[in-house]
Amino acid sequence: MHAPLSDDLHDILRRTFGYTSFRGQQEAVIGRVMAGAHTLALMPTGAGKSLCYQIPALARAGTAIVISPLIALMHDQIRSASAAGIRAASMTSADSDNAATAEAFRSGALDLLYVAPERASTADFRDLLERGRVALFAIDEAHCVSEWGHDFRPDYRLLRPLLDRFPGVPRLALTATADEHTRADILDQLGIPHDGM
């Protein structure tokens, strides 16, 4: 059981997103991230998983790195985040402004930076992150990390060295669907303790 979230976080929820209260597991997950704990959040579709990293991204110093498997999904999330006044960008093969985005990250001008696992696992991207400040890592659709998952993406299994370069940065793995075997594999592959929810 975690202490109630601070008034600051409720203010962010109200001012930025227009909600007066958290739903379901959101408060517990955000509390763990704010405390610096590595966490796996298993939440159904529509339960507001993105708030679990967006609010800590606004409350913690630095930029949240969001690792997501689909460019179209990233761009949808960036549009909705930008509409809420959140400074968000992506670095993908479909983006023509990756150099400007990298500079925005280095200068602290981004709240959220979305990347695909293929880019996140490269040495160039790791070097970029070392020249800025990372608030947290959010690994979306985390079932893709597991060979037991239904959408296995091998590049998800290459993320651990990047995460381990930033041991003090909380990791938040998010998925709507994972059986017990898949959950255990996600925890092992991403270096999240088995008590990490």
Disulfide bonds with the S-S distance in Angstrom:
none
